[in-house]
Amino acid sequence: MRIFRILNMRVEIEQSSKNEVKLRIELQPEEVQPEIRSAVERISSRTPFPGFRPGKAPQDIVAKRVGEAAILEEALEDVVSKSYSRAVKQHELTTLGAPEISVEKVAPGNPIVYTAKVALMPQIELAPFEKLTARPKHTPITDHEVEKTLDNLRTMAATEKIVDRSAQSGDRVKLDIDIFLDKVPIDGGKTRNHQVTLGAHALIPGFEEHVIGMKKGETKEFSLTFAEDYHAKHLAGKTADFRVTLHKVTEVELPPPDDALAQKIAKLSSLTELRERIRQDLAEERYIEEERKYEVALIQELIERSKIGDVPETLIEHEATRMMEELKADVERRGMKFPDYLATMKKDEATLRQELQPKALERAKSALVIRRVAEQERISVSNDEITVELQNVRSQMNKEHEHDHPETEEWRSYIRTVLLNRKAVAILKSKAQRTR
């Protein structure tokens, strides 16, 4: 354990693991007076004190009204934040993420004592950028891809009408679907009023062929076998029984691919111009995606070739938590409740979280390596750059969401990290490409 003082602040540093430390910080009452004065101003700004303008009531008057303990509680967050930052800076600790704070003692007239457990940056020796072999892969857009996108645009501009006839390929149908394994309904296998476009092949192979020819009000039963690599592992390779009831047949009439279509959907004068616009848009999307894949490959190769010390467990757990949150959001976006998803996968959250650990470790290493690149290349981000990026983010949001991210220090810190990572990856790519 190491002990040192910064003014009247006593700091004990204990190495809790290879890349984690625990700071025990003790502050005397006189050390926190600036934060106490700020707390008094905030309290008197939101609480009326007769005879005083908002924020101008003296400390003794405020203390009589709300109590010394309430003032100290108001000041505590600032006290911890500023003293923790001073301790880290004084001892030259390279920390990762937010500390885990635990207050031991806080009472008027007494020292404030708290502990801060925080992860440290492991030792990282980066491999030479110029020796990285990953290369971007850029493939041209084919005529087939252009025509497929054109067909999708025609579908979006299609007209529909309900018809009283057997379902045909190209029709949109509304179905009730029940799926059984060994005559037992499967979890999540009951669907009502499900819209299916026949010919889109969005469901299990063979399903649409059974629906084609059905009429309104008809029920049909049939069996199909799921593929061996089906995403729901409990169904992969299994033969299931389907019961389908058709409620509605809608005929979809596509507009012809002509100049009128180009004018209608893109305000372009000709179909030739529309095809060229499609090709340009697809090429831009593909370039962005292929560059993203290249960056991932480049960082992965840098990780494999570099020497990286022990990654702090707290950082791995943080990444696992983020991955769980991302998965939950994705499941809910697809209209499914997360508990139902877990039941379908026959897993609980603890099991799933354990399975995410290897990927969480890789993500943690990626974040550490990019940060080390930024340090090695002396990359910085100015306040002006952060402000410009914040304005860009707001301009891309819908009007109703433009105030979802107020200009707090936390939000600015996040934007700074994003810009720092962006610059680091750009320099990494630039130096890796010099040997080509």
Long-range contacts (C-beta under 8 A, 24 or more apart in sequence): 2-91, 4-90, 4-91, 6-86, 6-87, 6-90, 7-31, 9-83, 9-86, 9-87, 11-87, 11-90, 11-91, 13-91, 16-117, 17-312, 17-313, 18-122, 18-309, 18-310, 19-119, 19-120, 19-121, 19-122, 19-309, 19-310, 19-311, 19-312, 20-117, 20-118, 20-119, 20-120, 20-312, 20-313, 20-314, 21-93, 21-117, 21-118, 21-120, 22-115, 22-116, 22-117, 23-84, 23-87, 23-88, 23-99, 23-115, 23-116, 23-117, 23-118, 24-104, 24-113, 24-114, 24-115, 25-83, 25-84, 25-87, 25-113, 25-114, 25-115, 25-116, 26-111, 26-112, 26-113, 27-79, 27-83, 27-111, 27-112, 27-113, 28-111, 29-109, 29-110, 29-111, 31-83, 32-75, 32-79, 32-112, 35-75, 35-78, 35-79, 35-82, 36-71, 36-72, 36-75, 38-75, 38-78, 39-71, 39-72, 39-74, 39-75, 39-78, 40-71, 42-74, 43-70, 43-71, 43-74, 68-108, 68-109, 69-107, 69-108, 72-106, 72-107, 72-108, 72-112, 73-106, 76-103, 76-106, 76-112, 79-112, 80-114, 80-116, 84-116, 87-116, 88-118, 93-118, 93-120, 94-120, 94-121, 95-119, 95-120, 95-121, 96-120, 96-121, 96-312, 96-314, 96-315, 96-368, 97-314, 97-315, 97-318, 100-314, 117-314, 118-314, 119-312, 119-314, 119-315, 120-312, 121-368, 121-371, 121-372, 122-308, 122-309, 122-310, 122-311, 122-312, 122-368, 123-307, 123-308, 123-309, 124-306, 124-307, 124-308, 124-309, 124-368, 124-369, 124-372, 125-306, 125-307, 126-302, 126-306, 126-369, 126-372, 126-373, 126-376, 127-302, 127-305, 127-306, 129-302, 129-428, 129-431, 129-432, 130-431, 130-432, 130-434, 130-435, 131-305, 131-435, 132-298, 132-301, 132-302, 132-305, 132-432, 133-301, 134-294, 134-297, 134-298, 134-300, 134-301, 134-432, 135-294, 135-436, 136-290, 136-291, 136-294, 137-290, 137-293, 137-294, 138-286, 138-287, 138-290, 139-286, 139-290, 140-283, 141-279, 141-282, 141-283, 141-286, 145-282, 146-275, 146-278, 146-279, 146-282, 149-278, 149-282, 150-257, 150-274, 150-275, 150-278, 151-254, 153-261, 153-265, 153-278, 154-254, 154-255, 154-257, 154-261, 155-252, 155-254, 156-265, 157-254, 157-255, 157-261, 157-264, 157-265, 158-252, 158-253, 158-254, 158-255, 159-252, 159-253, 159-255, 160-250, 160-251, 160-252, 160-253, 161-250, 161-251, 161-253, 162-248, 162-249, 162-250, 162-251, 163-249, 163-250, 163-251, 164-216, 164-249, 165-215, 165-249, 166-212, 166-213, 166-214, 166-215, 166-249, 167-198, 167-211, 167-212, 167-213, 167-214, 167-215, 167-246, 167-249, 168-198, 168-212, 169-198, 169-199, 169-208, 169-212, 170-197, 170-198, 170-199, 170-251, 170-252, 171-197, 171-198, 171-249, 171-250, 171-251, 171-252, 172-196, 172-197, 172-198, 172-249, 172-250, 172-252, 173-198, 173-211, 173-214, 173-246, 173-248, 173-249, 173-250, 174-246, 174-247, 174-248, 174-250, 175-211, 175-244, 175-245, 175-246, 175-247, 176-244, 176-245, 176-247, 177-242, 177-243, 177-244, 178-242, 178-243, 178-244, 179-240, 179-241, 179-242, 180-240, 180-241, 180-242, 180-243, 181-235, 181-238, 181-240, 181-241, 183-241, 186-235, 186-240, 187-340, 187-343, 187-344, 188-336, 188-340, 188-343, 188-344, 189-240, 193-247, 197-252, 204-230, 207-242, 210-242, 210-244, 211-244, 211-246, 214-244, 214-246, 215-246, 215-249, 216-246, 216-247, 216-248, 216-249, 217-245, 217-246, 217-247, 218-245, 218-246, 219-243, 219-244, 219-245, 219-246, 220-244, 220-245, 220-246, 232-344, 232-345, 233-345, 233-346, 234-344, 234-345, 234-346, 294-429, 295-425, 295-429, 298-425, 298-428, 298-429, 298-432, 299-366, 299-369, 299-370, 299-425, 299-428, 300-362, 300-366, 302-369, 302-373, 302-428, 303-362, 303-365, 303-366, 303-369, 306-369, 308-365, 308-368, 308-369, 311-361, 311-364, 311-365, 311-368, 315-364, 315-367, 315-368, 316-357, 316-360, 316-361, 316-364, 317-360, 318-364, 319-360, 319-361, 319-363, 319-364, 319-367, 320-353, 320-356, 320-357, 320-360, 322-363, 323-356, 323-359, 323-360, 323-363, 324-349, 324-352, 324-353, 324-356, 327-352, 370-421, 370-424, 370-425, 371-420, 371-421, 371-424, 373-424, 373-425, 373-427, 373-428, 374-420, 374-421, 374-423, 374-424, 377-424, 377-427, 379-420, 379-423, 379-424, 379-427, 380-420, 381-416, 381-419, 381-420, 381-423, 385-419, 386-412, 386-415, 386-416, 386-419, 389-415, 389-418, 389-419, 390-415
